[in-house]
Amino acid sequence: MTAELPGLAVHGLTVRDARDRVLLDDVDLTVPPGGRLGVVGPSGAGKSLLVSALAGAPPAGVATTGRLTLGTAPPRTIELGRITPADRAGLAADLVVIHQDSLRGLNPCLTIGRQLTDTLRRHRPDLPRRRRADESLAWLSRVRMSDRERVAAAHPHQLSGGMRQRVVIALALCGGQTIIVADEPTTALDTVHQAECLALLDRLCSDGGRTLVLVGHDLALVAGLCDRIAVVDTGRIVEQGPTAGIVSSPSHQLTRDLVAETRRLRNAIDG
Ligand SMILES: Nc1ncnc2c1ncn2[C@@H]1O[C@H](COP(=O)(O)OP(=O)(O)OP(=O)(O)O)[C@@H](O)[C@H]1O
């Protein structure tokens, strides 16, 4: 990756449903290498559609146009309206999605250890086979699993929701992809586990210099991790800029409402 290339850029992303209703409207977003973009918006704004388009996997029944550029050297440009199998393989090598529902990110039939070694085999073929099990355990330590041998031997349903989400983070990061797209990665968790998972994501992304797109509806949570924020409403980016500016002087009414709600909650907690 070079400094001139974006980590990730999407241009003119438009998604229409079968009745030609526009669900995402000419979305442009750019994240520099190692940058962190938060995408915030209310329910139904189009956040999940954006994530699926970035992953090159729009839902069936919608028509997608636009261009995705991944700033690897050489840069990879993908026409989102006609994704080829080679595009999909390239995307999977560079970008990984963390979903809000940990069960969706895990195979219920395989142990956690097996899922980690399979991911390492697929994405890090350079890693000798005999080292995969140790590397899997090392990733379980990195996501703060105290009893990592037990976790490695467990199936997903034998773990708590917070543990599963930490496993999902380990699985997403162990493959070495440089771009992480996290779709409300902690929504299903209580606030303590939320904070723990976000701190992990923060640290592990920093360690690897990874590019992060963090999608969510909670402005405070997203602003805590990201250097830029884009606000999405009914399929459009209504405002974007550095986090400090968005929070201190929001210009769009939706952003003002989100900031006011965040302040109200903080004041209520502070008493
Ligand atoms: N497969 C689909 N076919 C048709 N319309 C869809 C499809 N998926 C989503 N939509 C519509 O697109 C709009 C945006 O949906 P999306 O799921 O992206 O919202 P969201 O911002 O992720 O909401 P939430 O925060 O509640 O998950 C909604 O009006 C939704 O009904």
The ligand as a MOL file (V3000), in Angstrom:
LIG
                    3D

  0  0  0     0  0            999 V3000
M  V30 BEGIN CTAB
M  V30 COUNTS 31 33 0 0 0
M  V30 BEGIN ATOM
M  V30 1 N -32.9400 -7.0900 -0.0010 0
M  V30 2 C -33.6590 -5.9740 0.0150 0
M  V30 3 N -34.6240 -5.7670 -0.9050 0
M  V30 4 C -35.3710 -4.6390 -0.9040 0
M  V30 5 N -35.2150 -3.6500 0.0030 0
M  V30 6 C -34.2670 -3.7910 0.9500 0
M  V30 7 C -33.4410 -4.9530 1.0130 0
M  V30 8 N -32.6000 -4.8210 2.0650 0
M  V30 9 C -32.8820 -3.6340 2.6270 0
M  V30 10 N -33.8790 -3.0190 1.9580 0
M  V30 11 C -34.4530 -1.7060 2.2760 0
M  V30 12 O -33.3980 -0.7600 2.2280 0
M  V30 13 C -33.5380 0.2050 3.2600 0
M  V30 14 C -32.2730 0.2130 4.1030 0
M  V30 15 O -32.1680 -1.0320 4.7930 0
M  V30 16 P -30.8910 -1.4090 5.6800 0
M  V30 17 O -31.1140 -2.8000 6.1820 0
M  V30 18 O -29.6520 -1.1820 4.9110 0
M  V30 19 O -31.0100 -0.3470 6.8740 0
M  V30 20 P -30.0970 -0.1900 8.1670 0
M  V30 21 O -29.6250 1.2110 8.1930 0
M  V30 22 O -29.0530 -1.2410 8.2010 0
M  V30 23 O -31.1420 -0.4150 9.3360 0
M  V30 24 P -30.9360 -1.1230 10.7950 0
M  V30 25 O -30.0730 -0.1770 11.5950 0
M  V30 26 O -32.3300 -1.1920 11.3170 0
M  V30 27 O -30.3140 -2.4650 10.5780 0
M  V30 28 C -34.7990 -0.1630 4.0350 0
M  V30 29 O -35.8630 0.6190 3.5040 0
M  V30 30 C -34.9990 -1.6290 3.6920 0
M  V30 31 O -36.3750 -1.9670 3.7160 0
M  V30 END ATOM
M  V30 BEGIN BOND
M  V30 1 1 1 2
M  V30 2 1 2 3
M  V30 3 2 2 7
M  V30 4 2 3 4
M  V30 5 1 4 5
M  V30 6 2 5 6
M  V30 7 1 6 7
M  V30 8 1 6 10
M  V30 9 1 7 8
M  V30 10 2 8 9
M  V30 11 1 9 10
M  V30 12 1 10 11
M  V30 13 1 11 12
M  V30 14 1 11 30
M  V30 15 1 12 13
M  V30 16 1 13 14
M  V30 17 1 13 28
M  V30 18 1 14 15
M  V30 19 1 15 16
M  V30 20 2 16 17
M  V30 21 1 16 18
M  V30 22 1 16 19
M  V30 23 1 19 20
M  V30 24 2 20 21
M  V30 25 1 20 22
M  V30 26 1 20 23
M  V30 27 1 23 24
M  V30 28 2 24 25
M  V30 29 1 24 26
M  V30 30 1 24 27
M  V30 31 1 28 29
M  V30 32 1 28 30
M  V30 33 1 30 31
M  V30 END BOND
M  V30 END CTAB
M  END
